[in-house]
Amino acid sequence: MVRTISSIRSSDKLWNACADFTATIFYDVLKKMYESIPKSNLFRRTLAENWFMNMTLYEYSRQVARQELSSLTNMIYEALAKKAYDKKST
């Protein structure tokens, strides 16, 4: 049975861990960018709004890590897979 690359990626735990790592890094970038936007005191921000915005930013970063930043995720994956393979062969 022939599987597509995307199905192999979604079932590979190491690739998913690399994607989550990339997403976490990109989330920090997005969060710092969002925090740099000047806020008005006209409306108070509640904890729920802050929580929702953080969850939204994290979901955006997860999608970006799996699609647009997949080349970075693949680089991390290949480096870790190579290290893991080299350790097993020695």
C-alpha positions in Angstrom: 0.0 0.0 0.0 1.4 3.4 -1.0 1.1 6.1 1.6 1.4 9.8 0.9 4.1 12.0 2.6 1.4 13.8 4.6 0.0 10.5 6.0 3.5 9.4 7.0 4.1 12.8 8.7 0.9 12.7 10.7 1.7 9.2 12.0 5.3 9.9 12.8 5.7 10.8 16.5 9.1 12.4 16.0 7.9 14.6 13.1 4.9 15.7 15.2 7.2 16.5 18.1 9.4 18.6 15.8 6.4 20.4 14.5 5.2 21.1 18.0 8.7 22.4 18.8 8.7 24.7 15.8 5.2 25.9 16.7 6.3 26.8 20.2 9.2 28.9 18.9 6.9 30.6 16.4 4.3 31.1 19.1 6.8 33.1 21.1 7.5 35.3 18.1 3.8 35.8 17.4 3.1 36.6 21.1 5.9 39.2 21.3 4.6 40.8 18.1 1.1 40.9 19.5 2.2 42.4 22.8 4.1 45.1 20.9 0.8 46.5 19.5 -0.3 49.5 21.5 -3.5 48.8 23.4 -6.2 51.4 24.3 -7.6 51.8 27.8 -11.0 52.5 26.4 -12.1 48.8 26.9 -10.7 46.6 29.6 -9.3 43.3 28.6 -10.5 40.3 30.6 -8.6 37.2 31.5 -10.8 35.2 29.1 -9.9 37.5 26.2 -6.2 37.1 26.9 -6.6 33.4 27.2 -8.5 33.2 24.0 -5.9 35.3 22.2 -3.1 33.2 23.4 -4.9 30.0 22.3 -5.6 31.5 18.9 -1.9 32.5 18.5 -0.8 29.1 19.4 -3.2 27.4 17.0 -2.0 29.8 14.2 1.6 28.8 15.1 0.7 25.1 15.0 -0.8 25.5 11.5 2.2 27.5 10.3 4.7 24.9 11.6 2.9 22.1 9.7 2.4 24.0 6.5 4.4 27.1 5.7 7.3 26.3 8.0 7.4 22.6 7.2 10.9 23.0 5.7 12.2 24.2 9.1 10.3 21.3 10.8 11.8 18.9 8.2 15.3 20.2 8.9 14.8 19.6 12.7 13.3 16.2 12.0 16.2 15.1 9.8 18.8 16.2 12.3 17.1 14.4 15.1 16.4 11.3 13.1 20.0 11.2 11.9 21.3 11.5 15.5 18.8 8.8 16.7 19.8 6.5 13.8 23.6 7.0 14.4 23.2 6.2 18.1 21.3 3.0 17.4 23.9 1.8 14.8 26.9 2.2 17.2 
